[in-house]
């Protein structure tokens, strides 16, 4: 008989049982016929049941057969308590689904290697130094001449690759009219070959494309862009692409999976490094530098010597680069030159999104894991209660000879069934929720795009999670049930407290985790609220922003004419011009020099604005006046209060002047305004000065402006006007074209995307955790009251007061809540240290942030215990004592 | 001498030997044959005989077949397979060497 026949025997178990029965019976008949005493003949087989079990397990694959039996038994058990089972499956599904979704996001953004060859040999170069303001800064961008020197210095041991960050660029395909945005990346020609990438079409950029500045006007499209922009049209090769005044020819399409090295952004177009005008400038740090070890080089020994070599080359370059430091003191230059070059593994790509979201995703994973643990504790409690209710059945099984292994298998089967059902539901939840959460990371200009494949990595994680859940759910109840002592259980009186001890432990654990989730989410929600309710100092009401470009530039007078035309449009209240919007992507600072002195260590940020910009933004003047049309830059300036405190402490700034570097033209302060956030809602007040939009050069002639933003206060919904105003600008045929449309409100909202996301998810998890913990508490207390009916009845009969009954029913549970709560507070403070950097003006020690989760916890505990307490009070002693 | 249960491990040998002499015996007949040929000294208990039969069947040493008896009842009869014959040779020689060795020890003592 083979394994197969044993397995098939297992499946047709009923028939096999009959056959064995028949054979044994015929044996007994034979024995009696040959003169044996019938009783003796029967006895010879010992326990008939045992003989049959033993014979059976040899002829059939017993484990399989018993597994089938246990699965169907477990299924019947689940069906018997439909509501409980459904709630259990649902809560575990939510936990598993959240964990898998969190894993998919974390894995896709932070861990998954790029689809390139030798990704484990890829590093990214960065340097740590003390910035000009004395703070430690880290810079991961490099100047191309520096990159070239370093590349040549180590070309025998490793290759250096330059890749710029994806920039959302205005491009045109045919005429100047259809301008669109695409993510453009400049790469050194060795990137594609070193990454082992093959073109899907045409050819890719090659080292020859690096040869001379401006000599290789070629572009490679990413597979993704080729597909969604051109529908995979092979005739795209040879087409021209215009960026600014440059024209590129499409020479190929990249491989299918490669979307660049910047996780979270899908690169559309790859251009040669040599085609960017920055590539020849010593002082512009603009691209990242990657290092690829040659195959066969041992990273453990090769990296440190390479680092030192590159460090020396870089230092020589920086020291040489005298243009980089204008007017800084020797001490601060020395401090700046004291750079430490560091390598980071970059096999999983490198991006700002990773930096911004690493900790947020960690918190998300933690919350999802905690909710899963809470759900597991709940269901384990439920199963312990069921197992305790089945103690007599277990005892019976053991006394008729069932092995303890078989009992453990029975219970684990049930928990595995639960977990499997839950994981099917959870898979749907994860499939929906991971892309959903990703879609919430959606600044309109730069929505995060990330491949979220469900491959073996995800399956492996999910499988591990399921095994863990099965063990968490089933192991304790299983061990408990199998440890039943038949005699005691059949007597009906085994220590009735032991399952409750286990369940109370689970309650304490649950409360601790629940408190942690509540505490963390209250931190994030409070942080988000404070950030959102932060006084801005300017209005966001109906402010349309038209970011506009002007090719090679237009004189301010043309910009003003366009603003005038916009003002005349219906529905427009007022129009002003600024070079860039507040809280946008651009921030530029400048040296400040007072009375011809060397620049102070603090720099100040600036913005060019037209007259009426302050009134359009509803920023009040503290003193002085707004710009007038005849004001120019340099010439006049409006400063904020921090600027006054920093550069004119204790003086009236009106009428004083400053220079933007030593020996530059003077800017006379004409007005003072309050501090308003400049680049980041979270930033502390910075010194900011505003200069007139109209700039003049050193010959007092107007300079051209190549981009600016029209700030338009509208009467109705600003976006409704956007299209007509854009056409109005295009119809003026003065070279001005709108490149981006947004509103000031959206820019403010973009600032809080991460905070809103985590606050939303944390609140969701907190609600789920609270609900689960409440259900768990209710179930345990209810069970405990049922178990102790006899005791309660007796106590009532001998005159215990109602208060006394309530006390004995709830005392130990509230002890557990207190214990769990204390543990939760300790855990919370530990976790808060880790997330402190993510919080805005929120401290973990704020009293209200501890009080809130405590109250929520206590309130839900009260609600959850109420039914059980009422049931205990309604106990009728005579009825109980009669029935037992 | 009390009737002893067949020595642990030698039951297989006895069953195989009996089946090699008389193919197609059912369980009770095998038990009876062991008893009679050993002069009522050795006895295979039912509780161990049937598991042993099933084990050997599962190992492919013997095969079983249902036959109709005169009484109208069905019986399950066993016979050796080729593998079973080979196994019998092995077991026999092993038994010989073991009993020789035991005898030698007993003589020495």
Interface residues (C-beta under 8 A of the other chain):
Chain A: X1 X2 X6 X19 X20 X22 X23 X24 X26 X27 X29 X30 X31 X34 X44 X45 X46 X50 X51 X54 X55 X58 X59
Chain B: X26 X27 X28 X29 X32 X45 X46 X47 X50 X51 X54 X55 X57 X58 X60 X69 X73 X74 X75 X76
